[in-house]
Amino acid sequence: MCGIVGYIGKRDVAPLLLEGLQRLEYRGYDSAGIVVNSPKSGALKMVKAKGRVRDLEARVPKRFAGTTGIAHTRWATHGAPSDINSHPHLDPENKVAVVHNGIVDNAAELRAKLEADGVVFASETDTEVITHLIARSQADSLEEKVREALKVIEGTYGIAVMHADFADRIVVARNGSPVILGIGEKEMLVASDVAALIAHTRQVVTLNDGEMATLKADDFRTYTTSGTTTNATPETVEWEAASYDMGGHDTYMHKEISEQPDAVDRVLRGRIDDRFNTVHLGGLNLDPREARGIRRVKILGCGTSYHAGLIGAGLIEGMARIPADAEPASEFRYRNPVVDPDTLYIAVSQSGETYDVLAAVQELKRKGARVLGVVNVVGSAIAREADGGVYVHAGPEVCVVSTKCFTNTVVAFALLAVHLGRIRDLSVTDGKRIIEGLRKLPEQIQEILEGEEDIKKLAAEYADAKSMMFIGRVRGYPVALEASLKLKEISYIHAEAYPASELKHGPLALIEPSLPTVAIVPDDDLLEKNRAALEEIKARSGRILAVAHRPQEKADHTIVVPKNEDELDPILMGIPLQLLAYHTALSLGRDIDKPRNLAKSVTVE
């Protein structure tokens, strides 16, 4: 969601921070700001602007020198988007500057106490509370000033703090919102996302919850909020700066859709064991005896990750014959669930930082559950909290909406299903069959992508719709859910998904020529049932776009996709619907990479 960038060293800091903010634009935001420490006067200088980073850049004076600074892109939680509500926030004496990701839950209470003491607030934000608390502290060090403020803060935060009286340092802290240190040569950086760092260093330290750090130009140290020193070891980021470039595409979404053949190849690479027709997943930390003891699998995710989990549950239940289901993590954590010691819990998150998923993991761990993570970002919070897991190796995903990471997550679930299945009841023959199907996926995805021009023409046919229905049965239903979400996210066309079997239980009342239906019609044992649903829609004069393995007589249009194994068909059937959403949004002139009101990594409730 919000983005943080900070730097301390010898370089001119403003251009560096603005570049970092531009690399964080994909996370979603409504305003931006920057503060630097003037090397001559020692005073803090600040510029803020509602709107895009380019609006901020236009306001930054030519003479805005400094070698230490922090910057921020804000996604509004407290107070409407405005120049005043933008971060950073300064105290009245312009001594203390704070940028903050997260939410201060007790902000209203703290604000009232501060106002009773005579503090005048300039903004409506919860973050300004932190600024005043630090500024009013009588502690001797900046670290202790920040620590005192955090003692009374309830909620989530990733913060970076500068103080004019302590010009040689930046102090940062984390609780529930990512903070990553970039370790350079005679310079240090901090950011909420590695994307802002890798143009300058690939050596990073990811703070844990309850951890703080002090950055100086030639050194850093980490410690807990109670003051205990921690021993952080830098890790090397596997992604390079070029991974975040558009690579000749008009949008990141188009680039990431086109990268899926290579991305799927990466998630498969080195994990298939042809000798025993199984899969090696070394990061699971789950031996065969423990795997055989699993009595149920519960998958938790939000949005697209939840949809991937629904497909994953079907794969695990079908291949490993373990009862499995998926649930939104945001609901699970609030319903006081029964945590069964024989249940394997799987947390799914592209960023590995999704707050609702992370909070569910922490609650499960508190109750003694075994939790695996299926995430894309190495070293992310969920990856560290989980007992083991699978990295999906999709590479950086910059567009707010997920495409290649969704696909790779489903493929990762297929690998996990084969792994568990071969330990349990999946035969050698079926293991080999699924593995051969997995190997076909990159080439088949490329075949689908080569039909993009035809899908673009179809998008023009349906772009005038005010609403659309997506339907599928069993394996096809999660595909319909994800396709519906993609269309909503980037085109702003209302869409909803239903199981095809549920049409006659209410949704048929909506069918008319102005409401197109997208139907997922795989060539499997439910083919005739799905065709019956098309008959019902056509009998009520509904327009139908089918995604199928062969042309469908009752459909007005059919997108034909290659056939794989029944279990793996949902992976392929989702690809053309990503392109359909993309070209629909493109024809409507939408901001595809940064859809309104949305953020890439949701690190608040």
Secondary structure, DSSP 4 states (H G I P E B T S, - for coil): --EEEEEESSS-HHHHHHHHHHHTGGG--SEEEEEEE-TTT--EEEEEEES-HHHHHHHS-S----SEEEEEEE--SSS-S-TTTSSPEE-TTS-EEEEEES-BTTHHHHHHHHHHTT---SSS-SHHHHHHHHHH---SSHHHHHHHHHHH--B-EEEEEEEGGGTT-EEEEEEBS--EEEE-SS-EEEESSGGGTTTT-SEEEEPPTTEEEEEETTEEEEEETTS-EE----EE-S--GGGGS-TT-SSHHHHHHHTHHHHHHHHHTTTEETTTTEE--GGG---HHHHHT--EEEEEE-THHHHHHHHHHHHHHHHH---EEEEEHHHHTTS-----TTEEEEEEESSS--HHHHHHHHHHHHTT-EEEEEESSTT-HHHHHSSEEEE-------SSS-SHHHHHHHHHHHHHHHHHHHHTT--HHHHHHHHHHHHHHHHHHHHHHTTHHHHHHHHHHHTT-SEEEEEE-TTHHHHHHHHHHHHHHHH--EEEEEEGGGGGGTGGGG-STTS-EEEEE-SSTTHHHHHHHHHHHHTTT--EEEEESS--TT-SEEEE-----GGGHHHHHHHHHHHHHHHHHHHTT--SSS-TT--SS----
